[in-house]
Amino acid sequence: MRRLVRPSRLASPALAALSLTTAALALTGMSGSGAQAAVTARPATASKSPAQKWTKISADTGLSIASAGLLRTSDGRLHVAWPSFDKNGTYSLHYSTVGGKAKLLDTGTIFKDWGGISAYPRLVATAGGGIRLVFAGGNNQGGSPFNLGAMYTATSSSAGTAWTLVNGSMSASEHVPLTDTSAATQTNGTPVAAWSATTALDYHIGVDGNIPSKGPDLSVGVGASGDVTGPTLVRGSDGGIYAAWFNSSGTSSQGYWVTKLLPSPTVKVKAPSSGGTGGGNNQPGRSVAFAARAGGGEYLAYCVLSKTRNCAHIDLWRDGAAKAVVVPGSGTGSAQYAAIASGRDGHLWVLWYDEGLNKIRIVRTNAAATRFGPVLTIAGPPKLGELDGLQAESSAGPLDVVALAQQSANGSTPAYCGSDAWPPGTAWSTRSPPAAQAR
């Protein structure tokens, strides 16, 4: 089993046959024993380490690195977009729809037989209540506008079962990577896409009818030695679009950064104690854990380095706050793959994988995000080995945990999902998250 130190940025396929072959080889190198798939579960109690039900929601991805796209629609269903490397040497994007009581409602293929396709597909809402898929790739057809390595988009109704490839693009660039991408929407429904351009975070507003877009990409530079990793976009309670990323520069700029992109860019700010020189690399492993709290504020959860550990503990920081606080329980094991989710009532959930225990740990704040509740420990999906990433979604109230899991026997990794709601009324500890202050 090959373990990745950080998500290796995959080159997008270009029109030239050589570029397509290179992209295929890069992805092919990730297939095999490190395969993974998406899983999700909801803890059943808040007073003790709960039992949980896991339900398969996808087939084997055939990839050693992937990040599912998640979106909750107004009907309460969770939509999941996930990639796969297929036996014929091409790549596909798929969907799964999850309802209540751990029920997989539907699953199917969005696109197949592409020469390269995003390992980080993203789902956002359309202005009309439908679903938009934002992704990069190349369809393996010479001369096709969808074979340029640009950022593309497809749409569906809220059912998420039939998809239409949009004749347009969300990038002027033809070199959008197949990892390290993100998307969000403005309050008027205009989508915004962002991706790593290595020494910059590039982003694009809206869908252009041309491929590639004739409208320009915008950019936030991170320095000549910079390396943007795992960017995440969110829409804040003020309607602005915020971005967070990890800079794996290996210099004093290394660490976690946040900035506001829209409606007007602000100065990027480095999260307290989030990195720097010293030899360690506390990179996130997937997209950074960044969420907009329903009650206000943008919150980042991240690993903090020590002299001996790349993740000595996890900090929770509100953008603009003077200090971050240690997430309780995160310093007692081998934490990695921090994730965060925002509940509709103001609660924040912070999760991580404890590699030493091979368990998932979860803690929730109160509705004001001023105190932490008890730390819970849950087992991963049955008959699976280590986890390779965590994601979470809680906009409807209950928490869904999405995990990328490895099956130790042969690398074939099915995916799971659970549905029990987290009960209210937990007892809160006296540890305080960052003060709720405006940036």
Residue pairs with C-beta under 8 A, 6 or more apart in sequence:
1 33
1 34
1 385
1 406
1 408
1 411
2 30
2 32
2 33
2 34
2 64
3 34
4 34
4 64
4 65
5 281
5 283
6 229
6 248
6 281
6 283
6 285
7 65
7 179
7 180
7 229
7 230
7 285
7 286
8 26
8 30
8 65
8 179
9 177
9 178
9 179
9 180
9 196
9 198
9 229
10 23
10 26
10 27
10 116
10 119
10 177
10 178
10 179
11 19
11 22
11 23
11 26
11 149
11 175
11 177
11 178
12 23
12 116
12 136
12 137
12 138
12 149
12 150
12 174
12 175
12 176
12 177
12 178
13 19
13 20
13 23
13 24
13 114
13 115
13 116
13 137
13 138
13 140
13 147
13 149
14 20
14 138
14 147
14 148
14 149
14 174
14 175
15 138
15 142
15 143
15 147
15 148
17 142
19 149
20 115
20 116
20 138
20 140
20 147
23 115
23 116
23 138
23 178
24 89
24 115
24 116
27 63
27 85
27 91
27 116
27 119
27 178
28 85
28 89
30 63
30 64
30 65
30 85
31 62
31 63
31 64
31 85
32 64
32 411
33 64
33 410
33 411
34 63
34 64
34 65
34 388
34 406
34 411
35 60
35 61
35 62
35 63
35 64
35 406
35 407
35 411
35 412
35 413
36 61
36 63
36 64
36 65
36 66
36 388
36 389
36 404
36 405
36 406
36 413
37 58
37 59
37 60
37 61
37 66
37 82
37 404
37 405
37 413
37 414
37 415
38 57
38 58
38 61
38 66
38 68
38 80
38 82
38 96
38 402
38 403
38 404
38 415
39 54
39 57
39 380
39 381
39 384
39 401
39 402
39 403
39 404
39 405
39 415
39 416
39 417
40 57
40 78
40 80
40 98
40 393
40 400
40 401
40 402
40 403
40 415
40 416
40 417
40 418
41 52
41 53
41 54
41 378
41 381
41 400
41 401
41 403
41 416
41 417
41 418
42 52
42 398
42 399
42 400
42 401
42 418
42 419
42 420
42 421
42 422
43 50
43 52
43 362
43 376
43 378
43 399
43 420
43 422
44 50
44 51
44 52
44 420
45 423
46 364
46 373
46 374
46 376
46 422
46 423
46 425
46 426
47 374
47 426
47 427
48 376
49 376
49 377
49 378
50 376
50 378
52 378
52 379
52 418
52 420
53 102
53 418
53 419
53 420
54 102
54 380
54 381
54 382
54 416
54 417
54 418
55 98
55 102
55 103
55 104
55 416
55 417
55 418
55 419
56 104
56 414
56 415
56 416
56 417
57 80
57 96
57 98
57 104
57 107
57 415
57 416
57 417
58 80
58 82
58 94
58 96
58 107
58 414
58 415
59 84
59 94
59 414
59 415
60 84
60 411
60 412
60 413
60 414
61 82
61 83
61 84
61 85
61 413
62 84
62 85
62 86
62 87
63 83
63 84
63 85
63 119
64 388
65 119
65 179
65 388
66 82
66 83
66 119
66 120
66 389
66 404
67 119
67 120
67 179
67 286
67 287
67 389
67 391
67 404
68 80
68 81
68 82
68 121
68 391
68 402
68 404
69 79
69 80
69 81
69 82
69 120
69 121
69 122
69 123
69 133
70 78
70 79
70 80
70 81
70 123
70 391
70 393
70 400
70 402
71 78
71 79
71 123
71 124
71 125
71 131
72 78
72 79
72 393
72 395
72 396
73 79
73 125
73 129
73 131
73 158
73 160
74 129
74 158
75 158
76 99
76 100
76 396
77 97
77 98
77 99
77 105
77 160
78 97
78 98
78 393
78 400
78 417
79 95
79 96
79 97
79 98
79 123
79 131
79 160
80 95
80 96
80 97
80 98
80 402
80 417
81 93
81 94
81 95
81 110
81 121
81 122
81 123
81 133
82 93
82 94
82 95
82 96
82 121
82 415
83 91
83 92
83 93
83 94
83 117
83 118
83 119
83 121
84 91
84 92
84 93
84 94
85 91
86 92
86 112
86 113
88 113
90 112
90 113
90 114
90 115
90 140
91 114
91 115
91 116
91 117
91 137
92 109
92 110
92 111
92 112
92 113
92 114
92 117
93 109
93 110
93 111
93 112
93 114
93 117
93 118
93 121
93 133
93 135
94 107
94 108
94 109
94 110
95 106
95 107
95 108
95 109
95 110
95 160
95 161
95 163
96 104
96 106
96 107
96 415
96 417
97 104
97 105
97 106
97 107
97 159
97 160
97 161
98 104
98 105
98 400
98 417
98 419
99 105
99 419
100 419
101 419
102 417
102 418
102 419
102 420
103 419
104 417
106 160
106 161
108 161
110 133
110 154
110 163
111 117
111 139
111 154
111 163
111 165
113 139
113 140
114 137
114 138
114 139
114 140
115 137
115 138
115 139
115 140
115 147
116 137
116 138
116 140
116 149
116 178
117 135
117 136
117 137
117 138
117 178
118 135
118 136
118 137
118 178
118 179
118 181
119 178
119 179
120 135
120 178
120 179
120 180
120 181
120 182
120 287
121 133
121 134
121 135
122 133
122 134
122 135
122 181
122 182
122 183
122 193
123 131
123 132
123 133
123 134
123 183
124 131
124 132
124 134
124 183
124 184
124 185
124 191
125 131
125 132
125 185
125 189
126 132
126 155
126 185
126 189
127 188
127 189
127 190
128 189
129 158
130 155
130 156
130 157
130 158
131 155
131 156
131 157
131 158
131 160
132 153
132 154
132 155
132 183
132 185
132 191
133 153
133 154
133 155
133 156
133 163
134 151
134 152
134 153
134 170
134 181
134 183
134 191
134 193
135 151
135 152
135 153
135 154
135 181
136 149
136 150
136 151
136 152
136 171
136 176
136 177
136 178
136 181
136 195
137 146
137 149
137 152
137 178
138 146
138 147
138 148
138 149
139 146
139 147
140 147
141 147
145 167
145 169
145 211
146 152
146 165
146 211
148 174
148 211
148 212
149 173
149 174
149 175
149 176
150 169
150 170
150 171
150 173
150 174
150 176
150 211
150 212
150 213
151 169
151 170
151 171
151 173
151 176
151 181
151 193
151 195
151 204
152 165
152 166
152 169
152 170
152 211
153 166
153 168
153 169
153 170
153 191
153 207
154 163
154 164
154 165
154 166
155 163
155 164
155 166
156 162
156 163
156 164
166 207
167 209
167 211
168 207
168 208
168 209
168 210
168 211
168 213
169 207
169 208
169 210
169 211
169 212
169 213
170 191
170 193
170 204
170 206
170 207
170 208
170 213
171 193
171 195
171 202
171 204
171 212
171 213
171 217
172 204
172 212
172 213
172 214
172 215
172 216
172 217
173 195
173 197
173 202
173 212
173 217
174 212
175 197
176 195
177 195
177 196
179 196
180 195
180 196
180 228
180 229
180 230
180 231
180 287
181 193
181 194
181 195
181 196
181 231
182 193
182 194
182 195
182 231
182 232
182 233
182 243
182 287
183 191
183 192
183 193
183 194
183 233
184 191
184 192
184 233
184 234
184 235
184 241
185 191
185 192
185 235
186 192
186 205
186 235
186 239
186 241
186 262
187 235
187 239
190 205
190 206
191 206
191 207
192 203
192 204
192 205
192 206
192 233
192 241
192 261
192 262
193 203
193 204
194 201
194 202
194 203
194 204
194 231
194 233
194 243
194 261
195 201
195 202
195 203
195 231
196 202
196 227
196 228
196 229
196 231
196 245
197 219
197 228
198 226
198 227
198 228
199 221
199 222
199 223
199 224
199 225
199 226
199 227
199 228
200 219
200 220
200 221
200 222
200 226
200 228
201 219
201 220
201 222
201 228
201 231
201 243
201 245
202 217
202 218
202 219
203 217
203 218
203 219
203 220
203 233
203 243
203 261
204 213
204 215
204 217
204 218
205 215
205 218
205 262
206 215
208 214
208 215
218 261
220 243
220 259
220 261
220 265
220 268
222 228
222 245
222 247
222 249
222 253
222 257
222 268
223 247
223 249
223 251
223 253
225 249
225 250
225 251
225 253
226 247
226 249
226 253
227 247
227 248
227 249
228 245
228 246
228 247
229 245
229 246
229 247
229 248
229 283
229 284
229 288
230 245
230 246
230 283
230 284
230 285
230 286
230 287
230 288
231 243
231 244
231 245
231 287
231 288
232 243
232 244
232 245
232 287
232 288
232 289
232 290
233 241
233 242
233 243
233 261
234 241
234 242
234 244
234 290
234 291
234 292
234 298
235 241
235 242
235 292
236 242
236 260
236 292
236 297
236 298
237 292
237 293
237 294
237 295
237 296
237 297
238 296
239 263
240 260
240 261
240 262
240 263
241 260
241 261
241 262
242 258
242 259
242 260
242 261
242 290
242 292
242 298
242 319
243 258
243 259
243 260
243 261
244 256
244 257
244 258
244 288
244 290
244 298
244 300
245 256
245 257
245 288
246 255
246 256
246 257
246 275
246 283
246 284
246 288
246 302
247 253
247 254
247 255
247 256
247 257
247 275
248 254
248 281
248 283
250 277
250 281
251 277
252 276
252 277
253 270
254 275
254 276
254 277
254 281
255 270
255 271
255 274
255 275
255 276
256 270
256 271
256 274
256 275
256 288
256 300
256 302
257 268
257 269
257 270
257 271
258 268
258 269
258 271
258 290
258 298
258 300
258 319
259 265
259 266
259 267
259 268
259 269
260 266
260 439
266 439
269 319
269 320
271 300
271 302
271 315
271 317
271 324
272 315
272 317
272 322
272 323
272 324
273 304
273 315
273 324
274 282
274 302
274 304
274 315
274 317
274 324
275 282
275 305
276 305
278 305
278 307
280 305
280 306
280 309
280 310
281 310
282 302
282 303
282 304
282 305
282 310
282 311
284 302
284 303
284 337
284 338
285 336
285 337
285 388
285 389
286 337
286 389
286 390
286 391
286 404
287 391
288 300
288 302
289 300
289 301
289 302
289 338
289 339
289 340
289 350
290 298
290 299
290 300
290 301
290 340
291 298
291 299
291 340
291 341
291 342
291 348
292 298
292 299
292 342
293 299
293 342
293 346
293 348
293 369
294 342
294 343
294 344
294 345
294 346
295 345
295 346
295 367
295 368
295 369
295 436
296 436
297 318
297 319
297 369
297 436
298 318
298 319
299 316
299 317
299 318
299 319
299 340
299 342
299 348
299 369
299 433
299 434
300 316
300 317
300 319
300 340
301 314
301 315
301 316
301 317
301 327
301 338
301 339
301 340
301 350
302 314
302 315
302 317
302 338
303 310
303 311
303 312
303 313
303 314
303 335
303 336
303 338
304 311
304 312
304 313
304 314
304 315
304 326
305 311
305 312
306 312
311 334
311 335
311 336
312 331
313 326
313 327
313 330
313 331
313 335
314 326
314 327
314 330
314 331
314 335
314 338
314 350
314 352
315 324
315 325
315 326
315 327
316 324
316 325
316 327
316 340
316 348
316 350
316 433
316 434
317 323
317 324
317 325
317 434
318 369
318 433
318 434
318 435
318 436
318 437
319 439
320 437
320 438
320 439
321 434
321 435
321 437
323 434
324 434
325 431
325 432
325 433
325 434
326 431
327 350
327 352
327 363
327 372
328 363
328 372
328 375
328 429
328 431
329 361
329 363
329 375
330 350
330 352
330 361
333 354
333 355
333 356
333 357
333 361
334 354
334 355
334 356
334 357
335 352
335 353
335 354
335 355
335 361
336 352
336 353
336 355
337 352
337 353
337 387
337 388
337 389
337 390
338 350
338 351
338 352
338 390
339 350
339 351
339 352
339 390
339 391
339 392
339 401
340 348
340 349
340 350
340 351
340 392
341 348
341 349
341 351
341 392
341 393
341 394
341 395
341 399
341 400
342 348
342 349
342 394
342 395
343 349
343 364
343 394
343 395
343 397
343 399
344 394
344 395
344 396
344 397
345 367
345 397
346 367
346 368
346 369
347 364
347 365
347 366
347 367
347 369
347 394
348 364
348 365
348 369
348 433
349 362
349 363
349 364
349 365
349 392
349 394
349 399
350 362
350 363
350 364
350 365
351 360
351 361
351 362
351 363
351 390
351 392
351 401
352 360
352 361
352 390
353 359
353 360
353 361
353 387
353 390
353 403
354 360
354 361
354 377
355 386
357 377
358 380
358 385
358 386
358 387
359 377
359 378
359 379
359 380
360 377
360 378
360 379
360 380
360 387
360 390
360 401
360 403
361 375
361 376
361 377
361 378
362 375
362 376
362 377
362 378
362 399
362 401
363 372
363 373
363 374
363 375
363 376
364 372
364 373
364 399
364 422
364 426
365 371
365 372
365 373
365 433
366 373
366 428
368 436
369 433
369 436
370 432
370 433
370 435
370 436
371 428
371 429
371 430
371 431
371 432
371 433
372 428
372 429
372 431
372 433
373 426
373 427
373 428
373 429
374 426
374 427
374 429
380 387
380 403
380 405
381 403
381 405
381 414
381 415
381 416
383 407
384 405
384 406
384 407
384 408
384 413
385 405
385 406
385 407
385 408
386 405
386 406
386 408
387 403
387 404
387 405
387 406
388 404
388 405
388 406
389 403
389 404
390 401
390 402
390 403
390 404
391 401
391 402
391 403
392 399
392 400
392 401
392 402
393 399
393 400
393 402
394 400
397 421
398 419
398 420
398 421
398 422
399 422
400 417
400 418
401 418
402 417
403 416
404 413
405 413
405 415
405 416
406 413
407 413
407 414
